[in-house]
Amino acid sequence: MAESVLDFVKRGCGGATMLMIHCEAGISRSTGLANALGRILGVEVRRENREFANPNTLVMRVIRDHAPVS
């Protein structure tokens, strides 16, 4: 699934200027994914729910581990 996410973002988002990521609660998985993608792609990550956000480190690690080395 991590490879699918990375492929979608790199190929499927073309000229997008914003990508919204969310899961059921928007607290852990989505913020972990957003953090990992932000680091991989070198883009700013904004969080609208900062006081509740707790990025899931497992999600971050899995996405980073599947990212192609550039």
CHARMM internal coordinates of N, CA and C (Angstrom, degrees):
IC EDIT
DIST 1 N 1 CA 1.4309
DIST 1 CA 1 C 1.5272
ANGL 1 N 1 CA 1 C 110.49
DIST 1 C 2 N 1.3208
ANGL 1 CA 1 C 2 N 117.04
DIHE 1 N 1 CA 1 C 2 N -35.73
DIST 2 N 2 CA 1.4649
ANGL 1 C 2 N 2 CA 120.54
DIHE 1 CA 1 C 2 N 2 CA 179.23
DIST 2 CA 2 C 1.5233
ANGL 2 N 2 CA 2 C 110.53
DIHE 1 C 2 N 2 CA 2 C -60.27
DIST 2 C 3 N 1.3293
ANGL 2 CA 2 C 3 N 116.42
DIHE 2 N 2 CA 2 C 3 N -42.73
DIST 3 N 3 CA 1.4678
ANGL 2 C 3 N 3 CA 119.59
DIHE 2 CA 2 C 3 N 3 CA 179.15
DIST 3 CA 3 C 1.5176
ANGL 3 N 3 CA 3 C 111.03
DIHE 2 C 3 N 3 CA 3 C -64.35
DIST 3 C 4 N 1.3121
ANGL 3 CA 3 C 4 N 117.99
DIHE 3 N 3 CA 3 C 4 N -37.04
DIST 4 N 4 CA 1.4679
ANGL 3 C 4 N 4 CA 121.87
DIHE 3 CA 3 C 4 N 4 CA 177.69
DIST 4 CA 4 C 1.5247
ANGL 4 N 4 CA 4 C 111.16
DIHE 3 C 4 N 4 CA 4 C -64.12
DIST 4 C 5 N 1.3208
ANGL 4 CA 4 C 5 N 115.72
DIHE 4 N 4 CA 4 C 5 N -42.48
DIST 5 N 5 CA 1.4686
ANGL 4 C 5 N 5 CA 120.42
DIHE 4 CA 4 C 5 N 5 CA 178.75
DIST 5 CA 5 C 1.5205
ANGL 5 N 5 CA 5 C 109.88
DIHE 4 C 5 N 5 CA 5 C -62.40
DIST 5 C 6 N 1.3288
ANGL 5 CA 5 C 6 N 116.65
DIHE 5 N 5 CA 5 C 6 N -48.37
DIST 6 N 6 CA 1.4636
ANGL 5 C 6 N 6 CA 120.41
DIHE 5 CA 5 C 6 N 6 CA -179.05
DIST 6 CA 6 C 1.5232
ANGL 6 N 6 CA 6 C 111.31
DIHE 5 C 6 N 6 CA 6 C -62.40
DIST 6 C 7 N 1.3200
ANGL 6 CA 6 C 7 N 116.84
DIHE 6 N 6 CA 6 C 7 N -41.55
DIST 7 N 7 CA 1.4598
ANGL 6 C 7 N 7 CA 120.63
DIHE 6 CA 6 C 7 N 7 CA 178.45
DIST 7 CA 7 C 1.5277
ANGL 7 N 7 CA 7 C 110.91
DIHE 6 C 7 N 7 CA 7 C -63.49
DIST 7 C 8 N 1.3172
ANGL 7 CA 7 C 8 N 116.98
DIHE 7 N 7 CA 7 C 8 N -44.32
DIST 8 N 8 CA 1.4592
ANGL 7 C 8 N 8 CA 121.23
DIHE 7 CA 7 C 8 N 8 CA 178.90
DIST 8 CA 8 C 1.5246
ANGL 8 N 8 CA 8 C 111.21
DIHE 7 C 8 N 8 CA 8 C -59.15
DIST 8 C 9 N 1.3185
ANGL 8 CA 8 C 9 N 116.31
DIHE 8 N 8 CA 8 C 9 N -46.74
DIST 9 N 9 CA 1.4627
ANGL 8 C 9 N 9 CA 120.21
DIHE 8 CA 8 C 9 N 9 CA -177.50
DIST 9 CA 9 C 1.5265
ANGL 9 N 9 CA 9 C 111.09
DIHE 8 C 9 N 9 CA 9 C -66.89
DIST 9 C 10 N 1.3224
ANGL 9 CA 9 C 10 N 117.14
DIHE 9 N 9 CA 9 C 10 N -44.37
DIST 10 N 10 CA 1.4674
ANGL 9 C 10 N 10 CA 119.85
DIHE 9 CA 9 C 10 N 10 CA -176.95
DIST 10 CA 10 C 1.5186
ANGL 10 N 10 CA 10 C 112.94
DIHE 9 C 10 N 10 CA 10 C -73.45
DIST 10 C 11 N 1.3295
ANGL 10 CA 10 C 11 N 118.59
DIHE 10 N 10 CA 10 C 11 N -34.29
DIST 11 N 11 CA 1.4661
ANGL 10 C 11 N 11 CA 120.96
DIHE 10 CA 10 C 11 N 11 CA -175.98
DIST 11 CA 11 C 1.5151
ANGL 11 N 11 CA 11 C 113.16
DIHE 10 C 11 N 11 CA 11 C -106.54
DIST 11 C 12 N 1.3189
ANGL 11 CA 11 C 12 N 115.94
DIHE 11 N 11 CA 11 C 12 N -38.99
DIST 12 N 12 CA 1.4503
ANGL 11 C 12 N 12 CA 120.05
DIHE 11 CA 11 C 12 N 12 CA -172.33
DIST 12 CA 12 C 1.5137
ANGL 12 N 12 CA 12 C 115.76
DIHE 11 C 12 N 12 CA 12 C -84.97
DIST 12 C 13 N 1.3175
ANGL 12 CA 12 C 13 N 117.17
DIHE 12 N 12 CA 12 C 13 N -11.96
DIST 13 N 13 CA 1.4632
ANGL 12 C 13 N 13 CA 118.74
DIHE 12 CA 12 C 13 N 13 CA -176.85
DIST 13 CA 13 C 1.5213
ANGL 13 N 13 CA 13 C 112.28
DIHE 12 C 13 N 13 CA 13 C -99.50
DIST 13 C 14 N 1.3124
ANGL 13 CA 13 C 14 N 116.69
DIHE 13 N 13 CA 13 C 14 N 2.74
DIST 14 N 14 CA 1.4651
ANGL 13 C 14 N 14 CA 121.91
DIHE 13 CA 13 C 14 N 14 CA 173.26
DIST 14 CA 14 C 1.5090
ANGL 14 N 14 CA 14 C 115.10
DIHE 13 C 14 N 14 CA 14 C 31.58
DIST 14 C 15 N 1.3075
ANGL 14 CA 14 C 15 N 116.76
DIHE 14 N 14 CA 14 C 15 N -119.40
DIST 15 N 15 CA 1.4688
ANGL 14 C 15 N 15 CA 121.71
DIHE 14 CA 14 C 15 N 15 CA -176.54
DIST 15 CA 15 C 1.5131
ANGL 15 N 15 CA 15 C 113.82
DIHE 14 C 15 N 15 CA 15 C -92.07
DIST 15 C 16 N 1.3196
ANGL 15 CA 15 C 16 N 117.40
DIHE 15 N 15 CA 15 C 16 N 23.69
DIST 16 N 16 CA 1.4667
ANGL 15 C 16 N 16 CA 119.79
DIHE 15 CA 15 C 16 N 16 CA -179.17
DIST 16 CA 16 C 1.5227
ANGL 16 N 16 CA 16 C 110.67
DIHE 15 C 16 N 16 CA 16 C -59.79
DIST 16 C 17 N 1.3116
ANGL 16 CA 16 C 17 N 115.88
DIHE 16 N 16 CA 16 C 17 N 142.11
DIST 17 N 17 CA 1.4635
ANGL 16 C 17 N 17 CA 120.91
DIHE 16 CA 16 C 17 N 17 CA 177.07
DIST 17 CA 17 C 1.5174
ANGL 17 N 17 CA 17 C 111.45
DIHE 16 C 17 N 17 CA 17 C -103.42
DIST 17 C 18 N 1.3336
ANGL 17 CA 17 C 18 N 116.42
DIHE 17 N 17 CA 17 C 18 N -9.05
DIST 18 N 18 CA 1.4603
ANGL 17 C 18 N 18 CA 120.51
DIHE 17 CA 17 C 18 N 18 CA 178.00
DIST 18 CA 18 C 1.5256
ANGL 18 N 18 CA 18 C 109.08
DIHE 17 C 18 N 18 CA 18 C -150.27
DIST 18 C 19 N 1.3140
ANGL 18 CA 18 C 19 N 115.36
DIHE 18 N 18 CA 18 C 19 N 141.69
DIST 19 N 19 CA 1.4545
ANGL 18 C 19 N 19 CA 121.56
DIHE 18 CA 18 C 19 N 19 CA 177.01
DIST 19 CA 19 C 1.5218
ANGL 19 N 19 CA 19 C 107.21
DIHE 18 C 19 N 19 CA 19 C -129.30
DIST 19 C 20 N 1.3126
ANGL 19 CA 19 C 20 N 116.71
DIHE 19 N 19 CA 19 C 20 N 122.37
DIST 20 N 20 CA 1.4540
ANGL 19 C 20 N 20 CA 120.97
DIHE 19 CA 19 C 20 N 20 CA 178.22
DIST 20 CA 20 C 1.5284
ANGL 20 N 20 CA 20 C 108.21
DIHE 19 C 20 N 20 CA 20 C -98.55
DIST 20 C 21 N 1.3118
ANGL 20 CA 20 C 21 N 115.38
DIHE 20 N 20 CA 20 C 21 N 128.11
DIST 21 N 21 CA 1.4688
ANGL 20 C 21 N 21 CA 121.60
DIHE 20 CA 20 C 21 N 21 CA -179.48
DIST 21 CA 21 C 1.5130
ANGL 21 N 21 CA 21 C 107.16
DIHE 20 C 21 N 21 CA 21 C -119.12
DIST 21 C 22 N 1.3242
ANGL 21 CA 21 C 22 N 116.23
DIHE 21 N 21 CA 21 C 22 N 130.13
DIST 22 N 22 CA 1.4594
ANGL 21 C 22 N 22 CA 118.48
DIHE 21 CA 21 C 22 N 22 CA 177.50
DIST 22 CA 22 C 1.5207
ANGL 22 N 22 CA 22 C 110.43
DIHE 21 C 22 N 22 CA 22 C -149.72
DIST 22 C 23 N 1.2984
ANGL 22 CA 22 C 23 N 114.62
DIHE 22 N 22 CA 22 C 23 N 154.46
DIST 23 N 23 CA 1.4548
ANGL 22 C 23 N 23 CA 121.39
DIHE 22 CA 22 C 23 N 23 CA 171.60
DIST 23 CA 23 C 1.5255
ANGL 23 N 23 CA 23 C 106.11
DIHE 22 C 23 N 23 CA 23 C -125.29
DIST 23 C 24 N 1.2872
ANGL 23 CA 23 C 24 N 117.84
DIHE 23 N 23 CA 23 C 24 N -165.68
DIST 24 N 24 CA 1.4670
ANGL 23 C 24 N 24 CA 119.70
DIHE 23 CA 23 C 24 N 24 CA -174.54
DIST 24 CA 24 C 1.5291
ANGL 24 N 24 CA 24 C 112.87
DIHE 23 C 24 N 24 CA 24 C -56.88
DIST 24 C 25 N 1.3200
ANGL 24 CA 24 C 25 N 117.14
DIHE 24 N 24 CA 24 C 25 N -46.88
DIST 25 N 25 CA 1.4594
ANGL 24 C 25 N 25 CA 119.96
DIHE 24 CA 24 C 25 N 25 CA -177.72
DIST 25 CA 25 C 1.5237
ANGL 25 N 25 CA 25 C 113.01
DIHE 24 C 25 N 25 CA 25 C -105.16
DIST 25 C 26 N 1.3295
ANGL 25 CA 25 C 26 N 117.94
DIHE 25 N 25 CA 25 C 26 N -22.08
DIST 26 N 26 CA 1.4593
ANGL 25 C 26 N 26 CA 120.66
DIHE 25 CA 25 C 26 N 26 CA 179.30
DIST 26 CA 26 C 1.5117
ANGL 26 N 26 CA 26 C 113.88
DIHE 25 C 26 N 26 CA 26 C 71.46
DIST 26 C 27 N 1.2976
ANGL 26 CA 26 C 27 N 117.22
DIHE 26 N 26 CA 26 C 27 N 29.50
DIST 27 N 27 CA 1.4659
ANGL 26 C 27 N 27 CA 120.95
DIHE 26 CA 26 C 27 N 27 CA -175.81
DIST 27 CA 27 C 1.5215
ANGL 27 N 27 CA 27 C 112.55
DIHE 26 C 27 N 27 CA 27 C -111.42
DIST 27 C 28 N 1.3208
ANGL 27 CA 27 C 28 N 117.58
DIHE 27 N 27 CA 27 C 28 N -42.98
DIST 28 N 28 CA 1.4521
ANGL 27 C 28 N 28 CA 120.96
DIHE 27 CA 27 C 28 N 28 CA -169.92
DIST 28 CA 28 C 1.5296
ANGL 28 N 28 CA 28 C 113.00
DIHE 27 C 28 N 28 CA 28 C -118.60
DIST 28 C 29 N 1.3258
ANGL 28 CA 28 C 29 N 117.31
DIHE 28 N 28 CA 28 C 29 N -61.86
DIST 29 N 29 CA 1.4665
ANGL 28 C 29 N 29 CA 120.09
DIHE 28 CA 28 C 29 N 29 CA -174.69
DIST 29 CA 29 C 1.5207
ANGL 29 N 29 CA 29 C 112.25
DIHE 28 C 29 N 29 CA 29 C -66.25
DIST 29 C 30 N 1.3074
ANGL 29 CA 29 C 30 N 116.67
DIHE 29 N 29 CA 29 C 30 N -47.24
DIST 30 N 30 CA 1.4669
ANGL 29 C 30 N 30 CA 119.09
DIHE 29 CA 29 C 30 N 30 CA -177.59
DIST 30 CA 30 C 1.5240
ANGL 30 N 30 CA 30 C 111.46
DIHE 29 C 30 N 30 CA 30 C -66.34
DIST 30 C 31 N 1.3251
ANGL 30 CA 30 C 31 N 117.81
DIHE 30 N 30 CA 30 C 31 N -39.01
DIST 31 N 31 CA 1.4602
ANGL 30 C 31 N 31 CA 119.05
DIHE 30 CA 30 C 31 N 31 CA 179.21
DIST 31 CA 31 C 1.5263
ANGL 31 N 31 CA 31 C 111.22
DIHE 30 C 31 N 31 CA 31 C -71.58
DIST 31 C 32 N 1.3351
ANGL 31 CA 31 C 32 N 117.54
DIHE 31 N 31 CA 31 C 32 N -32.56
DIST 32 N 32 CA 1.4670
ANGL 31 C 32 N 32 CA 120.34
DIHE 31 CA 31 C 32 N 32 CA 174.44
DIST 32 CA 32 C 1.5120
ANGL 32 N 32 CA 32 C 111.07
DIHE 31 C 32 N 32 CA 32 C -64.80
DIST 32 C 33 N 1.3327
ANGL 32 CA 32 C 33 N 116.50
DIHE 32 N 32 CA 32 C 33 N -43.99
DIST 33 N 33 CA 1.4669
ANGL 32 C 33 N 33 CA 121.15
DIHE 32 CA 32 C 33 N 33 CA 177.94
DIST 33 CA 33 C 1.5229
ANGL 33 N 33 CA 33 C 110.60
DIHE 32 C 33 N 33 CA 33 C -63.73
DIST 33 C 34 N 1.3101
ANGL 33 CA 33 C 34 N 117.12
DIHE 33 N 33 CA 33 C 34 N -45.43
DIST 34 N 34 CA 1.4681
ANGL 33 C 34 N 34 CA 120.92
DIHE 33 CA 33 C 34 N 34 CA 179.50
DIST 34 CA 34 C 1.5275
ANGL 34 N 34 CA 34 C 111.28
DIHE 33 C 34 N 34 CA 34 C -60.59
DIST 34 C 35 N 1.3270
ANGL 34 CA 34 C 35 N 117.37
DIHE 34 N 34 CA 34 C 35 N -44.33
DIST 35 N 35 CA 1.4717
ANGL 34 C 35 N 35 CA 120.58
DIHE 34 CA 34 C 35 N 35 CA 178.67
DIST 35 CA 35 C 1.5257
ANGL 35 N 35 CA 35 C 111.41
DIHE 34 C 35 N 35 CA 35 C -60.31
DIST 35 C 36 N 1.3293
ANGL 35 CA 35 C 36 N 116.19
DIHE 35 N 35 CA 35 C 36 N -46.32
DIST 36 N 36 CA 1.4669
ANGL 35 C 36 N 36 CA 120.26
DIHE 35 CA 35 C 36 N 36 CA -178.82
DIST 36 CA 36 C 1.5315
ANGL 36 N 36 CA 36 C 110.64
DIHE 35 C 36 N 36 CA 36 C -63.57
DIST 36 C 37 N 1.3277
ANGL 36 CA 36 C 37 N 117.65
DIHE 36 N 36 CA 36 C 37 N -46.72
DIST 37 N 37 CA 1.4686
ANGL 36 C 37 N 37 CA 120.37
DIHE 36 CA 36 C 37 N 37 CA 179.47
DIST 37 CA 37 C 1.5199
ANGL 37 N 37 CA 37 C 111.42
DIHE 36 C 37 N 37 CA 37 C -63.56
DIST 37 C 38 N 1.3202
ANGL 37 CA 37 C 38 N 116.72
DIHE 37 N 37 CA 37 C 38 N -38.97
DIST 38 N 38 CA 1.4605
ANGL 37 C 38 N 38 CA 120.11
DIHE 37 CA 37 C 38 N 38 CA 177.63
DIST 38 CA 38 C 1.5153
ANGL 38 N 38 CA 38 C 112.08
DIHE 37 C 38 N 38 CA 38 C -59.77
DIST 38 C 39 N 1.3120
ANGL 38 CA 38 C 39 N 116.31
DIHE 38 N 38 CA 38 C 39 N -43.32
DIST 39 N 39 CA 1.4705
ANGL 38 C 39 N 39 CA 120.21
DIHE 38 CA 38 C 39 N 39 CA 178.99
DIST 39 CA 39 C 1.5209
ANGL 39 N 39 CA 39 C 111.36
DIHE 38 C 39 N 39 CA 39 C -68.34
DIST 39 C 40 N 1.3247
ANGL 39 CA 39 C 40 N 116.85
DIHE 39 N 39 CA 39 C 40 N -43.12
DIST 40 N 40 CA 1.4697
ANGL 39 C 40 N 40 CA 120.88
DIHE 39 CA 39 C 40 N 40 CA -179.05
DIST 40 CA 40 C 1.5279
ANGL 40 N 40 CA 40 C 111.01
DIHE 39 C 40 N 40 CA 40 C -63.95
DIST 40 C 41 N 1.3257
ANGL 40 CA 40 C 41 N 116.07
DIHE 40 N 40 CA 40 C 41 N -43.85
DIST 41 N 41 CA 1.4636
ANGL 40 C 41 N 41 CA 120.75
DIHE 40 CA 40 C 41 N 41 CA -174.96
DIST 41 CA 41 C 1.5222
ANGL 41 N 41 CA 41 C 113.52
DIHE 40 C 41 N 41 CA 41 C -91.85
DIST 41 C 42 N 1.3150
ANGL 41 CA 41 C 42 N 117.37
DIHE 41 N 41 CA 41 C 42 N -8.80
DIST 42 N 42 CA 1.4571
ANGL 41 C 42 N 42 CA 121.16
DIHE 41 CA 41 C 42 N 42 CA 179.53
DIST 42 CA 42 C 1.5220
ANGL 42 N 42 CA 42 C 112.93
DIHE 41 C 42 N 42 CA 42 C 68.53
DIST 42 C 43 N 1.3414
ANGL 42 CA 42 C 43 N 116.05
DIHE 42 N 42 CA 42 C 43 N 41.77
DIST 43 N 43 CA 1.4644
ANGL 42 C 43 N 43 CA 120.23
DIHE 42 CA 42 C 43 N 43 CA 179.94
DIST 43 CA 43 C 1.5214
ANGL 43 N 43 CA 43 C 110.50
DIHE 42 C 43 N 43 CA 43 C -122.35
DIST 43 C 44 N 1.3154
ANGL 43 CA 43 C 44 N 114.82
DIHE 43 N 43 CA 43 C 44 N 158.14
DIST 44 N 44 CA 1.4646
ANGL 43 C 44 N 44 CA 121.49
DIHE 43 CA 43 C 44 N 44 CA 178.83
DIST 44 CA 44 C 1.5279
ANGL 44 N 44 CA 44 C 110.20
DIHE 43 C 44 N 44 CA 44 C -70.36
DIST 44 C 45 N 1.3211
ANGL 44 CA 44 C 45 N 115.54
DIHE 44 N 44 CA 44 C 45 N 139.65
DIST 45 N 45 CA 1.4617
ANGL 44 C 45 N 45 CA 121.44
DIHE 44 CA 44 C 45 N 45 CA 176.11
DIST 45 CA 45 C 1.5220
ANGL 45 N 45 CA 45 C 107.49
DIHE 44 C 45 N 45 CA 45 C -112.59
DIST 45 C 46 N 1.3195
ANGL 45 CA 45 C 46 N 115.61
DIHE 45 N 45 CA 45 C 46 N 121.18
DIST 46 N 46 CA 1.4679
ANGL 45 C 46 N 46 CA 120.60
DIHE 45 CA 45 C 46 N 46 CA 176.91
DIST 46 CA 46 C 1.5149
ANGL 46 N 46 CA 46 C 108.62
DIHE 45 C 46 N 46 CA 46 C -106.09
DIST 46 C 47 N 1.3136
ANGL 46 CA 46 C 47 N 115.99
DIHE 46 N 46 CA 46 C 47 N 140.05
DIST 47 N 47 CA 1.4631
ANGL 46 C 47 N 47 CA 120.36
DIHE 46 CA 46 C 47 N 47 CA 177.65
DIST 47 CA 47 C 1.5180
ANGL 47 N 47 CA 47 C 108.99
DIHE 46 C 47 N 47 CA 47 C -122.66
DIST 47 C 48 N 1.3034
ANGL 47 CA 47 C 48 N 115.29
DIHE 47 N 47 CA 47 C 48 N 126.86
DIST 48 N 48 CA 1.4587
ANGL 47 C 48 N 48 CA 120.17
DIHE 47 CA 47 C 48 N 48 CA 178.64
DIST 48 CA 48 C 1.5285
ANGL 48 N 48 CA 48 C 111.63
DIHE 47 C 48 N 48 CA 48 C -84.11
DIST 48 C 49 N 1.3161
ANGL 48 CA 48 C 49 N 117.36
DIHE 48 N 48 CA 48 C 49 N -18.72
DIST 49 N 49 CA 1.4706
ANGL 48 C 49 N 49 CA 121.02
DIHE 48 CA 48 C 49 N 49 CA -178.15
DIST 49 CA 49 C 1.5280
ANGL 49 N 49 CA 49 C 110.99
DIHE 48 C 49 N 49 CA 49 C -114.90
DIST 49 C 50 N 1.3043
ANGL 49 CA 49 C 50 N 116.69
DIHE 49 N 49 CA 49 C 50 N 46.23
DIST 50 N 50 CA 1.4701
ANGL 49 C 50 N 50 CA 121.90
DIHE 49 CA 49 C 50 N 50 CA -174.76
DIST 50 CA 50 C 1.5272
ANGL 50 N 50 CA 50 C 114.26
DIHE 49 C 50 N 50 CA 50 C -51.58
DIST 50 C 51 N 1.3129
ANGL 50 CA 50 C 51 N 117.32
DIHE 50 N 50 CA 50 C 51 N -39.24
DIST 51 N 51 CA 1.4615
ANGL 50 C 51 N 51 CA 118.84
DIHE 50 CA 50 C 51 N 51 CA -175.26
DIST 51 CA 51 C 1.5282
ANGL 51 N 51 CA 51 C 112.92
DIHE 50 C 51 N 51 CA 51 C -68.85
DIST 51 C 52 N 1.3290
ANGL 51 CA 51 C 52 N 117.28
DIHE 51 N 51 CA 51 C 52 N -20.56
DIST 52 N 52 CA 1.4610
ANGL 51 C 52 N 52 CA 120.77
DIHE 51 CA 51 C 52 N 52 CA -179.41
DIST 52 CA 52 C 1.5263
ANGL 52 N 52 CA 52 C 112.92
DIHE 51 C 52 N 52 CA 52 C -108.01
DIST 52 C 53 N 1.3260
ANGL 52 CA 52 C 53 N 117.34
DIHE 52 N 52 CA 52 C 53 N -16.54
DIST 53 N 53 CA 1.4645
ANGL 52 C 53 N 53 CA 121.55
DIHE 52 CA 52 C 53 N 53 CA -173.73
DIST 53 CA 53 C 1.5271
ANGL 53 N 53 CA 53 C 111.48
DIHE 52 C 53 N 53 CA 53 C -66.03
DIST 53 C 54 N 1.3135
ANGL 53 CA 53 C 54 N 114.79
DIHE 53 N 53 CA 53 C 54 N 135.23
DIST 54 N 54 CA 1.4571
ANGL 53 C 54 N 54 CA 121.83
DIHE 53 CA 53 C 54 N 54 CA 176.93
DIST 54 CA 54 C 1.5299
ANGL 54 N 54 CA 54 C 106.39
DIHE 53 C 54 N 54 CA 54 C -143.65
DIST 54 C 55 N 1.3562
ANGL 54 CA 54 C 55 N 118.16
DIHE 54 N 54 CA 54 C 55 N 85.59
DIST 55 N 55 CA 1.4636
ANGL 54 C 55 N 55 CA 121.22
DIHE 54 CA 54 C 55 N 55 CA -173.29
DIST 55 CA 55 C 1.5277
ANGL 55 N 55 CA 55 C 113.14
DIHE 54 C 55 N 55 CA 55 C -53.30
DIST 55 C 56 N 1.3163
ANGL 55 CA 55 C 56 N 115.48
DIHE 55 N 55 CA 55 C 56 N 131.57
DIST 56 N 56 CA 1.4590
ANGL 55 C 56 N 56 CA 123.08
DIHE 55 CA 55 C 56 N 56 CA -179.90
DIST 56 CA 56 C 1.5283
ANGL 56 N 56 CA 56 C 108.27
DIHE 55 C 56 N 56 CA 56 C -75.13
DIST 56 C 57 N 1.3257
ANGL 56 CA 56 C 57 N 116.59
DIHE 56 N 56 CA 56 C 57 N 113.33
DIST 57 N 57 CA 1.4627
ANGL 56 C 57 N 57 CA 120.64
DIHE 56 CA 56 C 57 N 57 CA -176.39
DIST 57 CA 57 C 1.5257
ANGL 57 N 57 CA 57 C 112.77
DIHE 56 C 57 N 57 CA 57 C -68.65
DIST 57 C 58 N 1.3313
ANGL 57 CA 57 C 58 N 117.72
DIHE 57 N 57 CA 57 C 58 N -29.17
DIST 58 N 58 CA 1.4585
ANGL 57 C 58 N 58 CA 119.67
DIHE 57 CA 57 C 58 N 58 CA 176.52
DIST 58 CA 58 C 1.5312
ANGL 58 N 58 CA 58 C 110.45
DIHE 57 C 58 N 58 CA 58 C -65.67
DIST 58 C 59 N 1.3166
ANGL 58 CA 58 C 59 N 117.05
DIHE 58 N 58 CA 58 C 59 N -44.68
DIST 59 N 59 CA 1.4666
ANGL 58 C 59 N 59 CA 120.78
DIHE 58 CA 58 C 59 N 59 CA 177.22
DIST 59 CA 59 C 1.5266
ANGL 59 N 59 CA 59 C 109.75
DIHE 58 C 59 N 59 CA 59 C -59.40
DIST 59 C 60 N 1.3201
ANGL 59 CA 59 C 60 N 117.14
DIHE 59 N 59 CA 59 C 60 N -45.06
DIST 60 N 60 CA 1.4679
ANGL 59 C 60 N 60 CA 121.06
DIHE 59 CA 59 C 60 N 60 CA 179.76
DIST 60 CA 60 C 1.5291
ANGL 60 N 60 CA 60 C 110.64
DIHE 59 C 60 N 60 CA 60 C -59.61
DIST 60 C 61 N 1.3229
ANGL 60 CA 60 C 61 N 117.01
DIHE 60 N 60 CA 60 C 61 N -45.70
DIST 61 N 61 CA 1.4651
ANGL 60 C 61 N 61 CA 121.34
DIHE 60 CA 60 C 61 N 61 CA -177.70
DIST 61 CA 61 C 1.5325
ANGL 61 N 61 CA 61 C 111.41
DIHE 60 C 61 N 61 CA 61 C -65.61
DIST 61 C 62 N 1.3164
ANGL 61 CA 61 C 62 N 117.13
DIHE 61 N 61 CA 61 C 62 N -43.58
DIST 62 N 62 CA 1.4645
ANGL 61 C 62 N 62 CA 120.22
DIHE 61 CA 61 C 62 N 62 CA -179.58
DIST 62 CA 62 C 1.5326
ANGL 62 N 62 CA 62 C 110.73
DIHE 61 C 62 N 62 CA 62 C -62.95
DIST 62 C 63 N 1.3189
ANGL 62 CA 62 C 63 N 117.49
DIHE 62 N 62 CA 62 C 63 N -44.42
DIST 63 N 63 CA 1.4686
ANGL 62 C 63 N 63 CA 119.92
DIHE 62 CA 62 C 63 N 63 CA 178.87
DIST 63 CA 63 C 1.5214
ANGL 63 N 63 CA 63 C 110.43
DIHE 62 C 63 N 63 CA 63 C -63.81
DIST 63 C 64 N 1.3099
ANGL 63 CA 63 C 64 N 117.86
DIHE 63 N 63 CA 63 C 64 N -46.61
DIST 64 N 64 CA 1.4724
ANGL 63 C 64 N 64 CA 120.94
DIHE 63 CA 63 C 64 N 64 CA 179.44
DIST 64 CA 64 C 1.5222
ANGL 64 N 64 CA 64 C 111.40
DIHE 63 C 64 N 64 CA 64 C -61.72
DIST 64 C 65 N 1.3301
ANGL 64 CA 64 C 65 N 117.96
DIHE 64 N 64 CA 64 C 65 N -39.12
DIST 65 N 65 CA 1.4633
ANGL 64 C 65 N 65 CA 121.58
DIHE 64 CA 64 C 65 N 65 CA -179.28
DIST 65 CA 65 C 1.5253
ANGL 65 N 65 CA 65 C 112.59
DIHE 64 C 65 N 65 CA 65 C -67.27
DIST 65 C 66 N 1.3204
ANGL 65 CA 65 C 66 N 117.27
DIHE 65 N 65 CA 65 C 66 N -24.19
DIST 66 N 66 CA 1.4656
ANGL 65 C 66 N 66 CA 121.37
DIHE 65 CA 65 C 66 N 66 CA -179.62
DIST 66 CA 66 C 1.5201
ANGL 66 N 66 CA 66 C 113.22
DIHE 65 C 66 N 66 CA 66 C -97.95
DIST 66 C 67 N 1.3053
ANGL 66 CA 66 C 67 N 116.41
DIHE 66 N 66 CA 66 C 67 N -3.93
DIST 67 N 67 CA 1.4705
ANGL 66 C 67 N 67 CA 119.81
DIHE 66 CA 66 C 67 N 67 CA -179.54
DIST 67 CA 67 C 1.5113
ANGL 67 N 67 CA 67 C 109.65
DIHE 66 C 67 N 67 CA 67 C -74.20
DIST 67 C 68 N 1.3269
ANGL 67 CA 67 C 68 N 117.29
DIHE 67 N 67 CA 67 C 68 N 136.73
DIST 68 N 68 CA 1.4649
ANGL 67 C 68 N 68 CA 118.96
DIHE 67 CA 67 C 68 N 68 CA 176.46
DIST 68 CA 68 C 1.5242
ANGL 68 N 68 CA 68 C 110.31
DIHE 67 C 68 N 68 CA 68 C -64.23
DIST 68 C 69 N 1.3075
ANGL 68 CA 68 C 69 N 115.12
DIHE 68 N 68 CA 68 C 69 N 142.19
DIST 69 N 69 CA 1.4627
ANGL 68 C 69 N 69 CA 120.21
DIHE 68 CA 68 C 69 N 69 CA 178.43
DIST 69 CA 69 C 1.5214
ANGL 69 N 69 CA 69 C 108.10
DIHE 68 C 69 N 69 CA 69 C -75.61
DIST 69 C 70 N 1.3526
ANGL 69 CA 69 C 70 N 115.18
DIHE 69 N 69 CA 69 C 70 N 127.77
DIST 70 N 70 CA 1.4648
ANGL 69 C 70 N 70 CA 118.21
DIHE 69 CA 69 C 70 N 70 CA 179.87
DIST 70 CA 70 C 1.4992
ANGL 70 N 70 CA 70 C 111.44
DIHE 69 C 70 N 70 CA 70 C -108.68
END
COOR INIT
IC SEED 1 N 1 CA 1 C
IC BUILD
